[in-house]
Amino acid sequence: MPLENFIYESLTEILDGAYESVIPRIEKHKDIYHDDTAICFSLLALASFIENKYENFYQFMNDASFMVDQTQDPITKILHEMILGYVNFTEKNTTLYSINYNKARKLSIKAQRTDFFEKINSMLKCPPISHFTNNSGHSNDPLIALVKIGQAVAAEKNINLLIKTIAEETKTALNADRCTVYLYDKDTNELYSKVATGLDVKELRIPADKGLAGHVMQTGETINIKDAYSDKRFNSDVDKETGYRTKNMLCMPIKNFNQEIIGVFQVLNKFDEYFTPDDEDLLVAIASNAGISLENAQLFEKQRKLLEEQKIVLDSFIETLATSIDARDKITSGHSARVRMYAVLIANEFGMEQNDLYILEKAAALHDIGKIGIRDAVLQKEGKLTPEEYKHIQQHVEITHHILEKIHMSKDFQQITEIACSHHEKFDGTGYYRHLKGEEIPFGGRILAVSDVFDAITSKRHYRDKMPIDKVINIIKDGSGTHFDPLVVEKFLSIKLSEIVSVFCTENGLKITKNDLETLQKYNLLDLYYSIVNNCSNRLLQVFNKYYVGVDTENE
């Protein structure tokens, strides 16, 4: 049964009082469809409330509320708010009912599910929110406005969204046409607002000592005037710039926890004539709540910018370290960058989270940093390495670990270290330097192992050419379960050839033609391998080799 039909039928039975028959059906649905558990708890709570089984009601409602907080599903959230609203309306808690009703309505509009909202509302037979408001739509209960604003700003950390939310809710609470929330910029001695309600303005800035808002900023006074243009302190420049006509105005300072003025409320054009002393009292209460929230958001914004700056510094530091390897080892120049690109392609096949992907990329960039400690005679040797030289170059992994672990950074950077120094570990435990096995090897390290080998044998050296691609793929396939994690190999071989070729092009400078791109997007590495061994498609191999070899023979 479709979910919404289940909800409608269950609600009908509950409202008809068929408690005994509906409970087993809801419980059965909950056991079968685990994703709908929050919906089932909300319905069970409603059934318990109607049957006056309050102990069950509170238990079901608590469970429902907890699970609703964990979901993003709009149907679940709308239904829960409507049922809460029904309970609060029945209990004559009109303030809470208004909050539930408005929240459900806004959720339905955002999710474009007003049909569901209207259907549930008609079934519950709760009055519209206008039942509790005057003709202008302004709530008769100022407590509703305060609670709504408190809820709206409590969890909001984005300063721009917070300013917009406070402005919108304040405008509604005071039954005014517009509201602007100005914040004080100490560096420029200006009042600025990212959002001016009703105006298509990205940022509004005025001198902090000009106009009524400036006067409030300087003096801390509250100004309530019936005719703005008759007051000499009024600065009409904003009206001239926007084409808006200010009639009456309520202007009040916004203070932080230490009672320092951090901004100004400017509420314009009251719908029912003029702002009253009651409006002033309401705005005082709003301002005290908003001031603390705004200051917290400003601090959060500063911290976010600081973290971004630190991230930029870290990224440039890592790039510098990676570039230093290229400077020492011209033979493998660009290797770390290509390993990073291959690793990202594999990670995308797994659907890796963004933060994990960032860590993997940095580990790929740094995976060979330990080569700084390898002798030039070995690192830059053109011929085959002796056993002693090979043993010496293997030490670069341990050196990588020692270098990176000395950098005192976050827990994320510790993961970068562990991944970077595990790219030569093998799935069967025969790798180096710690001889890790299977899932003991960090997942990122298992991805780097495939990426590192693939780039090494597909890169041209002055002492050897690139290996034929069928032999390259065969090495990767044969290493599955011994050298490589089988799942990583599976994902790697499923990458589209267009993605693999795009990495080649960073080295050879070729651009993929439209026709070639269409061909390469249809196949993956495994398709290419079987087409070669079965002599199925010379055209596919020809297109691939154009970019693999790095020579456009068609245009020569």
VEXNU-955808 format. One record per residue (C-alpha): x, y, z. Coordinates in steps of 0.25 Angstrom, whole numbers, padded with zeros to 4 digits, always signed. Each point is the difference from the previous one (the first is absolute). Layout:
! VEXNU-955808
XYZ;...
***
This chain:
! VEXNU-955808
+0000+0000+0000;+0005+0014-0003;+0005+0007+0012;-0010+0012-0001;-0012-0009-0002;+0005-0008+0012;+0000+0014+0008;-0013+0004-0005;-0007-0013+0003;+0007-0001+0014;-0005+0014+0003;-0014-0003-0004;-0001-0012+0010;+0007+0007+0011;-0009+0012-0001;-0012-0009-0001;+0004-0007+0013;+0004-0013-0006;+0012-0001+0010;+0000-0015+0002;+0000-0003-0015;+0010+0011-0005;+0011-0003+0010;+0004-0014-0005;+0000+0005-0014;+0009+0012+0003;+0009-0009+0008;+0001-0010-0011;+0003+0011-0010;+0011+0005+0009;+0007-0013+0001;+0000-0002-0015;+0003+0014-0004;+0011+0005+0009;+0002+0013-0007;-0015+0004+0004;+0003-0003+0015;-0001+0015+0004;-0013+0001-0008;-0006-0012+0007;+0004+0005+0014;-0007+0014-0003;-0013-0008-0004;+0001-0009+0012;+0002+0013+0009;-0013+0006-0006;-0008-0013+0002;+0005-0001+0014;-0004+0015+0003;-0014-0002-0006;-0002-0012+0009;+0005+0008+0012;+0012-0010+0002;+0009+0011+0004;+0012-0008+0004;+0000-0007-0013;-0002+0013-0007;+0013+0006+0007;+0008-0012-0003;-0004+0000-0015;+0001+0015-0002;+0014+0000+0006;+0005-0011-0009;-0006+0007-0012;+0006+0013+0004;+0014-0006+0001;-0001-0007-0013;-0006+0012-0008;+0012+0008+0004;+0009-0011-0007;-0007+0001-0013;-0001+0010-0012;-0013-0006-0005;-0011+0011-0002;-0012-0010+0001;+0005-0005+0014;+0003+0014+0005;-0013+0006-0005;-0009-0011+0006;+0007+0001+0013;-0002+0015+0001;-0014-0002-0004;-0003-0010+0011;+0007+0008+0010;-0008+0012-0004;-0013-0008+0001;+0004-0004+0014;+0003+0014+0004;-0013+0005-0006;-0008-0010+0007;+0007+0004+0013;-0003+0015-0003;+0015+0003-0001;-0002+0010-0011;+0014+0005+0000;+0006-0013-0002;-0010-0004-0010;+0003+0012-0008;+0015-0003+0000;-0003-0015-0004;-0010+0005-0011;+0010+0010-0006;+0012-0009+0000;-0008-0011-0007;-0005+0010-0010;+0014+0005-0003;+0005-0014-0001;-0010-0003-0010;+0002+0012-0008;+0015-0002-0001;-0002-0015-0004;-0011+0004-0009;-0009-0009+0007;-0011+0009+0004;-0010-0011-0005;+0004-0009+0011;-0001+0011+0010;-0014+0004-0004;-0005-0014+0000;+0005-0003+0014;-0005+0014+0005;-0014-0003-0006;+0000-0014+0007;+0004+0006+0013;-0010+0011-0001;+0009+0010+0007;-0003+0015-0003;+0010+0008-0009;+0010+0009+0007;-0008+0012-0004;-0010-0005+0011;+0010+0006+0010;+0004+0013-0008;-0006+0013-0003;-0004+0004-0014;+0014+0004-0004;+0005-0013+0004;+0008+0005+0012;+0000-0009+0012;-0008+0005+0012;+0009-0007+0009;+0014+0006+0001;+0005-0013+0007;-0002-0007-0014;+0009+0010-0006;+0011-0002+0010;-0001-0015+0000;+0001+0000-0015;+0012+0009-0001;+0007-0008+0012;-0002-0013-0008;+0004+0006-0013;+0013+0006+0005;+0004-0010+0010;+0008-0010-0009;+0003+0009-0012;+0015+0003-0001;+0001+0006-0014;+0000+0015+0003;-0007+0004-0013;-0012-0010+0002;-0001+0004+0014;-0001+0015-0003;-0011-0003-0011;-0007-0009+0010;-0001+0010+0011;-0004+0011-0010;-0011-0008-0005;-0006-0005+0013;+0002+0014+0006;-0008+0006-0012;-0011-0010+0002;+0000+0001+0016;-0002+0016-0001;-0009-0001-0012;+0009+0009-0008;+0003+0001-0015;+0015-0001+0002;+0011-0003+0010;+0015+0002-0002;+0010-0005+0010;+0013+0008+0000;+0013-0005+0006;+0011+0009+0003;+0014-0001-0007;+0010+0006+0009;+0011+0000-0011;-0008+0009-0009;-0009+0007+0010;-0012-0004-0008;-0013-0007+0003;-0003-0011-0011;-0010-0010-0003;+0001-0012-0009;-0015-0001-0002;-0010+0011+0000;-0014-0006+0001;-0008+0003-0013;+0012+0006-0007;+0008-0006-0011;+0013+0004+0007;+0012-0009+0003;+0006+0009+0010;-0004+0014+0005;+0010+0009+0007;-0002+0013+0007;+0010+0009+0008;-0002-0004+0015;-0001+0014+0004;-0011+0004-0010;-0015-0001-0001;-0009-0005+0011;+0007-0014+0000;+0013+0007+0002;-0006+0009+0011;-0005-0013+0007;+0014-0006-0001;+0007+0012+0006;-0010+0002+0011;-0007-0013+0003;-0013+0007+0000;-0013-0006-0005;-0007+0009-0011;-0015-0002-0003;-0004+0011-0011;-0013+0001-0007;+0005+0008-0012;+0015-0003-0004;+0001+0012-0009;-0004+0010+0010;+0012-0005+0009;+0013+0007-0003;+0008-0012+0004;-0006-0009-0011;+0009-0003-0012;-0008-0001-0012;+0012-0005-0009;-0004-0014+0001;-0014+0003-0004;+0005+0008-0012;+0009-0012-0003;-0010-0011+0000;-0013+0008-0003;-0007-0004+0013;-0008+0010+0008;+0002+0000+0015;-0012+0005+0008;+0001-0004+0014;+0012-0007+0007;+0004-0007+0013;+0015-0001+0002;+0007-0007+0011;+0014-0004+0004;+0004-0015+0000;+0009-0003+0012;+0009-0012+0003;+0001-0007+0013;+0009+0011+0006;-0010+0010-0004;+0009+0006-0011;-0007+0005-0012;+0003-0009-0012;-0011+0004-0010;-0013+0007-0002;-0015-0005-0003;-0007+0009-0010;-0015-0004-0002;-0007+0008-0010;-0015+0004-0003;-0009-0007+0010;-0013-0005-0008;-0010+0005+0011;+0005+0014+0001;+0011+0002+0010;+0009-0008+0009;-0005-0001+0014;+0007-0001+0014;-0004-0015-0001;+0008-0001-0013;+0012+0006+0007;-0001-0010+0012;-0001-0011-0010;+0012+0005-0008;+0008+0001+0013;-0002-0015+0003;+0003-0004-0015;+0013+0009+0000;+0005-0006+0013;-0001-0014-0006;+0005+0004-0014;+0012+0007+0006;+0006-0012+0006;-0003-0009-0012;+0006+0010-0009;+0013+0002+0008;+0001-0016+0001;-0002+0000-0016;+0011+0010-0002;+0009-0007+0009;-0003-0013-0008;+0002+0007-0013;+0014+0005+0005;+0003-0014+0004;-0004-0006-0013;+0008+0010-0008;+0012-0003+0009;-0001-0015-0003;-0001+0003-0015;+0013+0008+0001;+0006-0011+0008;-0005-0010-0011;+0006+0009-0011;+0014+0001+0007;-0001-0016+0002;-0003-0002-0015;+0011+0009-0004;+0010-0006+0010;-0004-0014-0006;+0002+0004-0014;+0013+0006+0003;+0005-0013+0006;-0005-0008-0012;+0006+0009-0010;+0014-0001+0008;+0000-0015-0004;-0002+0004-0015;+0011+0009+0001;+0009-0011+0005;-0005-0011-0008;-0002+0004-0015;-0002-0014-0004;-0013-0001+0007;-0004+0014-0001;-0016+0001+0001;-0001-0013+0006;-0007+0004+0013;-0010+0009-0007;-0004-0011-0009;-0001-0010+0011;-0009+0010+0007;-0009+0001-0012;-0001-0015-0001;-0003-0002+0015;-0011+0011-0002;-0006-0008-0011;+0000-0013+0008;-0006+0007+0012;-0011+0006-0008;-0004-0014-0005;-0002-0003+0015;-0007+0013+0003;+0010+0004+0010;-0005+0012+0009;+0006+0013-0003;+0009+0001+0013;+0006-0014-0002;+0002+0004-0015;+0008+0012+0005;+0009-0008+0009;+0002-0010-0011;+0005+0011-0010;+0010+0005+0010;+0005-0013+0003;+0002-0003-0015;+0007+0013-0001;+0010-0003+0011;+0001-0015-0002;+0015+0001-0005;+0005+0011+0009;+0009-0010+0006;+0008+0000-0012;+0007+0013+0005;+0008-0010+0008;+0005-0009-0011;+0013+0002-0006;+0001+0007-0013;+0008-0011-0007;-0011-0010+0003;-0012+0010-0002;+0005+0005-0013;+0007-0013-0005;-0004-0003-0015;+0002-0015+0000;-0005-0011+0008;+0002+0000+0015;+0009-0009+0007;-0006-0008+0012;+0007+0009+0010;-0005+0012-0008;-0014-0005+0000;+0000-0003+0015;+0005+0015+0002;-0011+0006-0009;-0011-0008+0008;+0004+0008+0012;-0007+0012-0006;-0014-0005+0006;+0006-0001+0014;+0006+0014-0002;-0013+0005-0004;-0006-0005+0013;+0010+0007+0008;-0001+0013-0007;-0015+0001+0000;-0002-0005+0015;+0009+0012+0004;-0010+0010-0005;-0009+0003+0011;-0014+0001-0006;-0014-0004+0001;-0005-0015+0001;-0003+0002-0015;+0015+0002-0003;+0003-0012+0008;-0009-0008-0010;+0008+0006-0011;+0013-0005+0006;-0005-0014+0002;-0006-0001-0014;+0013+0006-0007;+0010-0009+0007;-0009-0013-0004;+0000+0001-0015;+0010-0011-0001;-0007-0010+0009;-0006-0012-0007;-0013-0006+0003;+0006-0014+0004;+0010+0007+0010;+0013-0002-0009;+0001+0015-0002;+0009+0011+0007;+0003+0006+0010;-0009-0005+0011;-0005-0013-0007;-0015+0004+0002;-0010-0010-0005;-0014+0002-0006;-0009+0010+0008;+0012+0003+0009;+0004+0009-0012;-0007+0013+0000;-0011+0000-0011;+0007+0012-0006;+0013-0007+0000;-0007-0011-0008;-0005+0010-0010;+0014+0006-0001;+0006-0014-0002;-0007-0002-0013;+0001+0015-0005;+0015+0000+0003;+0003-0013-0008;-0009+0004-0011;+0007+0013-0002;+0014-0006+0001;-0002-0010-0011;-0008+0009-0009;+0011+0011+0001;+0011+0001-0010;+0014+0000+0005;+0013+0003-0007;+0005-0014+0002;-0014-0007-0004;-0012+0003-0007;-0015-0001+0005;-0005-0014+0001;-0010-0004-0009;-0014+0002+0006;-0005-0014+0000;+0012-0004+0008;-0002+0011+0009;-0014-0004+0003;+0004-0014+0001;+0010+0003+0011;-0011+0008+0008;-0010-0012-0002;+0010-0011+0004;+0004+0008+0012;-0014+0000+0005;-0001-0007+0014;+0016+0000+0001;+0005+0013-0002;-0013+0008-0001;-0013+0000+0007;-0010-0007-0010;-0011+0010+0002;+0010+0012-0003;+0004-0008-0013;-0015-0002-0004;-0003+0015+0002;+0013+0004-0007;-0003-0009-0012;-0014+0006-0001;+0005+0014-0002;-0004+0006-0014;+0011+0001-0010;-0003+0014-0002;+0004+0003+0015;+0013-0008-0001;+0004+0007-0013;-0003+0014+0006;+0012-0003+0010;+0009-0004-0012;-0004+0013-0006;+0006+0008+0011;+0013-0005-0003;+0000-0001-0016;-0008+0013-0002;-0010-0006-0010;-0015+0004+0001;-0010-0011-0002;-0008+0002-0012;-0016-0001+0000;+0000-0013-0008;+0011-0006+0008;-0007+0004+0013;-0013-0006-0004;+0007-0013-0003;+0008+0000+0013;-0012+0003+0009;-0006-0013-0004;+0011-0010+0005;+0008-0002+0012;+0014-0006+0002;-0006-0014+0001;-0007+0001-0013;+0013+0005-0006;+0007-0012+0005;-0010-0010-0005;-0001+0007-0014;+0015-0001-0001;+0002-0015+0004;-0012-0004-0008;+0004+0009-0012;-0014+0006+0000;+0002+0015-0002;+0013+0006-0007;-0008+0013-0001;-0001+0001+0016;+0015-0003+0002;+0004+0010-0011;-0008+0011+0007;+0005-0004+0013;+0015-0001-0004;+0000+0014-0007;-0001+0006+0014;+0008-0011+0007;+0012+0001-0009;-0002+0015-0001;+0000+0001-0015;-0011+0004-0009;+0003-0008-0012;-0012+0004-0007;+0004+0015-0001;+0015-0003-0003;
***
